[in-house]
Amino acid sequence: AKKADNGMSPMQAVITATKNADLLGETDNIGSLSIGKYADIVVVKGNSLDDITLLESVNFVMQGGIVIKQK
């Protein structure tokens, strides 16, 4: 698996990016996909844990439950 530019593993980079919910005290609204939370997701072609650079080519974006981008 490719390392992120900062030397983290891809999993560490993803966890770091999603942990902001805890830091902001917003775990009731963000930080995971579940009923009642904001649906902010991105979809890439492939497994970003195998190749973190896939996150540079996002195919689908949903923000607040609304599709923003769809290839």
Secondary structure, DSSP 8 states (H G I E B T S, - for coil): ----TTS--HHHHHHHHHTHHHHHT-TTTSSS--TTS---EEE-SS-TTT-GGGGGS--EEEETTEEEEE-
